[in-house]
Structure formats: structure tokens, C-alpha cells
Amino acid sequence: MELALTAANYLRPISDALVYINTTKVHSVWFPYPLAPTLHAARVSMIFQANARRSPAPLSWGTYITGYLIMCWGGGLISHFFLGLPPPMLYSFSPSIIYISVHLVLTLLFQIFPDLLYPPVIDTILWPLDALLRTNAVTSTLGLLYSPNIHPEYQNSALTHMLLGAIVSAGGGLSASTVGAWTPNWSFSTPPVLRAGAGWAGTLDLWGGALVALIYSSTTGHHAFSSLHTYTTLILSSPLLSVTRKPHADSDFPPLSALGAKSLATAVLGLLFAARVIKVHWLAPSTPVATPNIAPGSGASKKGKKKDQ
């Protein structure tokens, strides 16, 4: 148990953060909803608005709200349909209240203070939160596999676990970018992960979600990953990697608790997100960020016409 206890101590801050965002409500009276979906709504709103600022024309309110919801809920809808389960956003008002209200509040905020929406700084500050929210979404969806309505073939398949992780992690972003949801005129195009030059950073949301599912399900001892757990235990128990411990104790690598596995997956994904932020925002050639007024129905285009006259 030595290694497990050591890992638990290092991951304690992450575990505490995961518990906090899932059990704490924004406000017990005025906004009695958990922090996790509220923070996710806010984070997606920032990304959506940053992309919408590059739109050649203002978005209608319908496009602006619907495109944002596609980006927020795409992964959840696809994963639930994949499993044959009803998505919460189709039978409960709570998701709509949370996501639309947060989006409107942030839209107003960035209309008043447009310079606050600067992706390099926001992404650099919030990559730990991004890792928390992404891992939380993936692992929560993996919990649906224990539903009695799920086919045993899905429950017992390592591939299904990893596919779910990829879908939940990247489904919303891929759906929105494939149809151009932050533009006034939508049209289907090649998904960004399939385009030339995407690289590891451009596809991280996809394979990172699969990696989270792999780490979570394997370290919690799910039987779909029993072979992987066996080989991993043998490798970690080898003398080469056990200089400071007893090298033969298989019991030193027991399955982690669900929270411990979530924390480990969050730590790994967080490192990858941090590396992407450095590569995309601080190592790549700088490009000017357009900052037109993107609120639906804004008068940005009219002002431009008046100046031309």
C-alpha cells in the first residue's frame, strides 16, 4: 500500500477540488446549482465568444445561443445517445437555466470590458480548471456504464470506455467547429482533428479524453482493463522501478478509489493542457487577435458603414 498512500498524498489537493466543484452550489437561494456545470458553462462561453469575435458579421441571437449550446452539450448528447440513455438536457430545465444564464452574463461582461477576453492569458490561468472540468465530465459519463440498461458488451469493452472518453471530451468542440457554430452561416466542413497540421495539440481534446478514460477505468480495477492492470503491476513491481520499495508486492498496487483515480487522471491531463498552452500561446508566432463587437444585433457593422461614408 506504500505507493498508493504516497500517490494519495500528492493528489489530495486535486481530490479536494473535485469534491468541492461537485458538492458546492453557487448560491443556495439565488442560483442553487453545482459549481461544476456552472464553471463549465462559463469556460465554454469564453471560448465561444473568442471564436465569435473573428466572425465576419454579427451573429443573430438564435445562432449565438444555439451555437454555444452545441459546443456545451455536444459531447453529452452524443455519449448518451451512444449508450441509449436520455440526455438530461432533453428532460430537465436545469441545464438550460445554468448554461444560458451564465452565457448571457458573460456576454454582458465582455461587452462592457472587451479587453478581458484575451485567450492567451485566460488559457494560461485556467488550464488547471480545464483539466478538472474535462476529467470530471469524462469520469461522470463512465459511471453511466454501470446502469442496468447498458449492454454488457459496452460495459466490458475497454474500447467503449475510451470511445466514451473521447466523445465526452471533444464532442462539443468538434461539433461546433465542424459546422462553424460561431459564424452567422453554418455549413459542414472537415472536423479540425482530421485537418492537416492539427498535430498533438490540435487533437489533444480527443485523445486526451480517451487517455483519461483509460487511466480512470484501469486504476479503479475495472475488469475491462484487467490485462492492462496485470502487466502494469508486473512492470512497476520490477526491481528496476522498485529500488526504494519491496519489489515483489503485488498488493502494493491495489485499485484506487474512484476519487483517487479521478485525481490521477486530472493530474496527467493537466500536464498535457499546460504543455498545449505553452505551445499554442507562447511558443507559436504571435498573431493579432481581432476584437470586434460580437453581441447579436450589435451595431458594429453599422458603425463601419458610417465611417466608410
Secondary structure, DSSP 8 states (H G I E B T S, - for coil): -HHHHHHHHHHHHHHHHHHHHHH-EEETTTEEEEHHHHHHHHHHHHHHHHHHTT-SS---HHHHHHHHHHHHHHHHHHHHHHHT---GGGT-SHHHHHHHHHHHHHHHHHHHSGGG--HHHHHHHHHHHHHHHHHHHHHHHHGGGGSTTS-HHHHT-HHHHHHHHHHHHHHHHHHHHHHTTTSSS------GGGSTT-HHHHTHHHHHHHHHHHHHHHHTT-GGGHHHHHHHHHHHTSGGG-TTS-TT-GGGS----HHHHHHHHHHHHHHHHHHHHIIIIIIS----------STT-SHHHHHHHHH-
